[in-house]
């Protein structure tokens, strides 16, 4: 039976991974910062803790869903962000090589500067502007340096079972007739379920390397919000605003990429796998909430 060690199992992607692989009869070694029912406590920033658990459990696959994703907080917590996003990835990469496990590492669109005018491919030059993006890019570098067999998947605008933009918009709609949403940042809303499917597709293969992994299509945050309300049957009106206007009312924001549409070039080039259109994935998500 295949053994899969999942870090950050309580997060949106960690939960989606468990659901996606659940019907395969795999043995999960679910880990998170704190222990719980069926969950082993693991501090991925500790090389000793990571190595000890890897040697004890000898997983066939390590899927790293753990990250410091609070973009604004990362600016004030550089050391913590670097430990989790970069050193944590390094530790898991070293452990994967030690026990001869495949490593699946999840990265982000924030590794790009956001000044593009066409979808970014895997071979486009990176240039992160935020602490979050910089530390995640360092995590990618560590994985490449230390893991023997790895898949790096960059995703964006993720939503699933947990706190996310979709749930925030629906919660705000309960008490607001109108909501101001940024309209000059473009990306691809991505379902954690769809990302888990791509991981499940890639992981058994030897098609190693760097992949972009977002749902097909793109929109602005304001367009995303409008679609959420329409699909959920909410009358809430979306008032589009610029990033500059939003930051005036919400100071101390980390710099967000204005353009972070990713092209899933490598997966299309090397296989017949394709992620769902973001509208279809969102419809499925809202229908099952």
Backbone torsions as a table, in degrees:
resi	resn	phi	psi	omega
1	UNK	NA	132.9	-179.3
2	UNK	-68.1	135.4	176.4
3	UNK	-104.0	127.4	179.4
4	UNK	-122.9	119.4	175.3
5	UNK	-93.0	121.8	-178.9
6	UNK	-113.0	123.4	173.1
7	UNK	-94.7	151.3	-177.7
8	UNK	62.2	40.2	-172.8
9	UNK	-66.5	-19.2	-179.1
10	UNK	-85.7	-5.5	179.8
11	UNK	-82.4	179.5	-176.1
12	UNK	-60.0	-47.5	-178.5
13	UNK	-73.6	-38.9	178.1
14	UNK	-57.2	-41.4	178.3
15	UNK	-67.7	-40.8	179.5
16	UNK	-65.3	-37.1	177.4
17	UNK	-61.9	-46.0	179.4
18	UNK	-60.2	-41.3	179.9
19	UNK	-68.7	-43.4	-177.6
20	UNK	-64.7	-43.5	-177.2
21	UNK	-87.5	-11.7	-172.7
22	UNK	-54.8	-36.5	-177.5
23	UNK	-78.8	-4.9	-179.3
24	UNK	-84.3	-11.5	-177.7
25	UNK	73.2	29.3	178.0
26	UNK	-79.4	162.3	174.4
27	UNK	-98.4	115.1	-179.8
28	UNK	-88.8	137.9	166.3
29	UNK	-113.3	87.0	-176.1
30	UNK	-82.5	128.2	-179.3
31	UNK	-130.0	153.5	175.0
32	UNK	-155.8	178.4	-178.2
33	UNK	-60.4	-40.1	179.5
34	UNK	-115.4	143.8	178.7
35	UNK	-73.0	155.5	176.8
36	UNK	-160.2	-168.9	179.7
37	UNK	-64.8	117.2	-179.1
38	UNK	72.8	11.7	-177.4
39	UNK	-125.2	127.5	177.8
40	UNK	-93.5	133.3	177.1
41	UNK	-69.7	131.2	177.5
42	UNK	-146.5	124.3	173.9
43	UNK	-97.0	101.5	-175.1
44	UNK	-68.7	-12.7	177.9
45	UNK	-79.3	-7.9	178.4
46	UNK	-101.7	112.1	179.8
47	UNK	-62.2	-36.3	-179.6
48	UNK	-64.9	-43.2	-179.6
49	UNK	-65.9	-42.6	-179.3
50	UNK	-65.0	-45.8	-178.7
51	UNK	-65.8	-40.1	-179.2
52	UNK	-62.5	-44.8	-179.0
53	UNK	-69.0	-40.1	179.8
54	UNK	-63.1	-43.5	179.9
55	UNK	-67.5	-34.4	-179.2
56	UNK	-72.3	-43.2	-172.3
57	UNK	-95.7	-24.1	-180.0
58	UNK	47.7	63.6	179.7
59	UNK	-70.3	153.6	173.2
60	UNK	-83.0	-29.1	-177.6
61	UNK	-139.4	140.1	171.0
62	UNK	-117.8	122.8	177.5
63	UNK	-112.4	113.8	-175.6
64	UNK	-92.8	99.6	177.1
65	UNK	-101.5	0.6	-177.2
66	UNK	-82.7	139.0	178.0
67	UNK	-167.6	156.1	169.9
68	UNK	-92.8	97.5	-171.4
69	UNK	-101.6	1.3	178.0
70	UNK	-74.7	92.6	-169.1
71	UNK	-56.7	-45.2	-178.8
72	UNK	-69.7	-39.9	-178.8
73	UNK	-66.2	-31.9	178.5
74	UNK	-57.9	-31.2	-179.7
75	UNK	-64.9	-33.7	179.2
76	UNK	-91.8	-14.6	-176.1
77	UNK	-124.4	56.2	-176.6
78	UNK	-56.4	-47.9	-176.7
79	UNK	-60.8	-43.7	179.9
80	UNK	-65.8	-42.9	178.3
81	UNK	-61.9	-41.4	-179.6
82	UNK	-67.5	-40.5	179.2
83	UNK	-60.8	-46.3	-175.8
84	UNK	-76.8	-50.5	-172.3
85	UNK	-78.4	-29.5	-176.9
86	UNK	-109.1	-59.5	-178.1
87	UNK	-64.4	-38.8	177.8
88	UNK	-59.7	-43.5	177.7
89	UNK	-64.0	-40.3	177.2
90	UNK	-60.1	-46.0	-178.1
91	UNK	-61.2	-42.8	179.6
92	UNK	-67.6	-34.9	177.8
93	UNK	-65.2	-43.7	178.6
94	UNK	-62.7	-43.3	179.6
95	UNK	-64.6	-39.5	-179.4
96	UNK	-62.5	-38.0	178.5
97	UNK	-69.4	-39.6	-179.0
98	UNK	-60.1	-44.1	-175.1
99	UNK	-101.1	8.1	178.8
100	UNK	58.9	44.7	177.6
101	UNK	-102.4	151.0	169.9
102	UNK	-75.3	144.5	178.3
103	UNK	-116.6	126.8	172.6
104	UNK	-109.2	117.7	-177.1
105	UNK	-119.5	130.8	-177.2
106	UNK	-99.8	126.0	178.8
107	UNK	-119.1	-159.4	-164.6
108	UNK	-145.7	159.4	173.7
109	UNK	-67.1	-18.2	-177.5
110	UNK	-68.8	-4.2	176.1
111	UNK	-73.7	-10.7	177.5
112	UNK	-99.2	159.9	-177.2
113	UNK	-78.1	-16.1	177.0
114	UNK	81.4	12.9	180.0
115	UNK	-100.5	11.3	-176.3
116	UNK	-72.9	169.2	178.0
117	UNK	-128.3	-3.0	174.4
118	UNK	-141.9	155.0	-174.6
119	UNK	-52.6	136.1	179.9
120	UNK	-74.9	134.5	172.9
121	UNK	-101.1	173.7	-176.6
122	UNK	-65.2	-22.4	-177.4
123	UNK	-100.3	6.4	175.6
124	UNK	-74.8	151.9	-176.7
125	UNK	-68.6	135.6	177.7
126	UNK	-87.8	166.8	178.9
127	UNK	179.9	65.5	-175.0
128	UNK	-63.4	146.7	-179.4
129	UNK	-108.1	-10.6	-176.2
130	UNK	-117.3	161.6	176.7
131	UNK	-60.5	-39.6	179.0
132	UNK	-59.8	-51.3	-178.8
133	UNK	-63.0	-41.0	-179.0
134	UNK	-65.6	-42.7	-178.2
135	UNK	-72.4	-32.9	176.8
136	UNK	-68.5	-37.5	178.0
137	UNK	-65.4	-39.5	176.3
138	UNK	-62.2	-36.3	175.9
139	UNK	-60.5	-42.2	176.6
140	UNK	-58.6	-44.7	-178.4
141	UNK	-62.0	-42.5	179.6
142	UNK	-63.7	-40.5	178.5
143	UNK	-60.6	-45.3	179.3
144	UNK	-64.0	-34.4	-177.4
145	UNK	-74.6	-36.1	-168.1
146	UNK	-113.9	-21.9	-178.4
147	UNK	-89.9	143.9	177.1
148	UNK	-85.8	-41.8	-177.1
149	UNK	-128.7	105.8	-173.2
150	UNK	-139.9	155.4	170.0
151	UNK	-125.5	123.8	172.6
152	UNK	-107.7	123.1	-179.7
153	UNK	-117.7	116.7	175.3
154	UNK	-90.4	127.4	179.2
155	UNK	-127.3	-177.2	-176.1
156	UNK	-159.9	152.2	171.9
157	UNK	48.8	49.7	-172.2
158	UNK	-77.9	140.4	173.8
159	UNK	-141.8	148.4	-179.0
160	UNK	-171.6	-141.2	-178.9
161	UNK	-85.5	93.1	-177.7
162	UNK	155.2	-167.9	-179.4
163	UNK	-73.3	126.6	-179.6
164	UNK	-161.0	176.4	-176.4
165	UNK	-61.2	-40.7	-178.0
166	UNK	-62.0	-49.3	-179.1
167	UNK	-65.9	-36.3	178.1
168	UNK	-62.9	-45.5	179.6
169	UNK	-61.7	-43.4	-179.2
170	UNK	-67.3	-35.4	177.5
171	UNK	-67.2	-44.8	180.0
172	UNK	-64.9	-31.1	-178.2
173	UNK	-65.7	-20.4	179.8
174	UNK	-67.6	-26.5	-175.1
175	UNK	-126.2	6.0	-178.1
176	UNK	-131.3	133.7	174.8
177	UNK	-82.2	-25.0	-178.0
178	UNK	-140.6	139.7	179.8
179	UNK	-132.1	130.8	177.8
180	UNK	-84.3	125.8	-177.7
181	UNK	-135.5	138.7	-178.4
182	UNK	-61.4	135.6	-175.8
183	UNK	-119.4	3.1	-178.4
184	UNK	-117.1	22.3	170.4
185	UNK	-117.7	125.8	-174.5
186	UNK	-114.0	139.6	178.6
187	UNK	-164.8	-167.6	-177.7
188	UNK	-125.1	103.4	176.8
189	UNK	-55.3	133.0	-173.7
190	UNK	-131.1	126.2	177.9
191	UNK	-76.3	134.1	176.3
192	UNK	-59.7	-31.8	177.9
193	UNK	-63.0	-43.0	179.2
194	UNK	-67.0	-39.5	178.2
195	UNK	-64.8	-40.3	177.7
196	UNK	-62.1	-36.8	178.0
197	UNK	-63.9	-40.2	-179.9
198	UNK	-67.7	-40.3	176.5
199	UNK	-60.7	-44.0	-179.9
200	UNK	-63.1	-34.5	179.0
201	UNK	-71.7	-44.4	-174.5
202	UNK	-76.4	-42.3	-168.5
203	UNK	-53.7	-40.9	-179.3
204	UNK	-72.3	-10.1	-174.9
205	UNK	-91.3	178.1	172.3
206	UNK	-110.4	24.5	-179.9
207	UNK	-84.8	64.4	-171.2
208	UNK	-75.6	162.2	174.3
209	UNK	129.7	-156.0	-175.1
210	UNK	-102.3	131.3	-178.7
211	UNK	-135.1	144.8	167.1
212	UNK	-91.4	142.5	-171.4
213	UNK	-144.9	79.0	175.8
214	UNK	-128.1	158.3	174.6
215	UNK	-63.4	154.1	-177.6
216	UNK	-72.1	148.7	-179.8
217	UNK	91.6	173.4	-177.7
218	UNK	-154.6	166.5	179.9
219	UNK	-168.0	176.6	170.7
220	UNK	-93.2	168.4	177.1
221	UNK	-60.9	-38.1	179.5
222	UNK	-64.8	-42.1	177.9
223	UNK	-65.3	-37.4	176.8
224	UNK	-61.2	-46.5	-179.7
225	UNK	-62.5	-42.8	178.9
226	UNK	-59.1	-42.4	-179.3
227	UNK	-66.6	-37.3	178.0
228	UNK	-61.3	-48.7	-177.9
229	UNK	-65.7	-39.4	-179.9
230	UNK	-64.6	-45.6	-178.6
231	UNK	-67.9	-32.3	-178.8
232	UNK	-88.1	-2.0	179.6
233	UNK	70.1	33.6	-179.5
234	UNK	-98.8	137.8	-178.9
235	UNK	-84.0	-0.3	-176.8
236	UNK	-57.1	134.7	-179.2
237	UNK	-93.9	136.4	176.2
238	UNK	-96.0	123.3	176.5
239	UNK	-101.2	106.3	-179.0
240	UNK	-66.3	136.2	176.0
241	UNK	-134.1	161.6	176.0
242	UNK	-82.6	162.6	175.9
243	UNK	-59.7	-39.9	179.3
244	UNK	-60.0	-44.7	178.7
245	UNK	-63.9	-43.0	-179.0
246	UNK	-63.7	-41.5	-178.2
247	UNK	-70.4	-26.3	175.1
248	UNK	-64.0	-38.6	-179.9
249	UNK	-85.9	-18.9	-178.4
250	UNK	-132.5	77.7	-175.7
251	UNK	-67.8	171.8	177.5
252	UNK	65.8	32.2	176.8
253	UNK	-88.0	138.4	172.3
254	UNK	-68.7	153.8	-179.1
255	UNK	-70.8	124.9	177.7
256	UNK	-97.0	148.0	175.1
257	UNK	-65.7	129.4	177.4
258	UNK	-71.6	-32.2	-179.1
259	UNK	-132.8	111.1	-178.6
260	UNK	-135.3	37.7	176.2
261	UNK	-76.2	125.5	-179.5
262	UNK	-103.9	140.6	174.1
263	UNK	-99.1	123.6	179.1
264	UNK	-78.0	60.7	-170.2
265	UNK	-66.3	-49.1	-171.8
266	UNK	-67.7	-39.9	-178.6
267	UNK	-68.1	-36.2	178.1
268	UNK	-70.7	-36.3	-177.6
269	UNK	-71.4	-32.9	-171.4
270	UNK	-108.8	0.9	-179.1
271	UNK	-157.9	-177.8	177.0
272	UNK	-104.4	15.7	-178.4
273	UNK	-82.3	139.1	176.0
274	UNK	-143.3	133.6	178.3
275	UNK	-76.8	157.4	-176.8
276	UNK	-69.1	155.8	170.7
277	UNK	-62.1	143.6	-174.3
278	UNK	-63.6	-31.4	177.2
279	UNK	-63.4	-45.5	-178.3
280	UNK	-66.2	-40.9	179.5
281	UNK	-66.0	-39.5	179.2
282	UNK	-66.3	-41.9	177.8
283	UNK	-57.9	-46.8	179.9
284	UNK	-62.4	-40.7	-179.5
285	UNK	-63.9	-48.3	-177.8
286	UNK	-66.8	-37.2	-179.5
287	UNK	-66.5	-23.8	-177.0
288	UNK	-105.2	6.8	179.9
289	UNK	-71.7	NA	NA
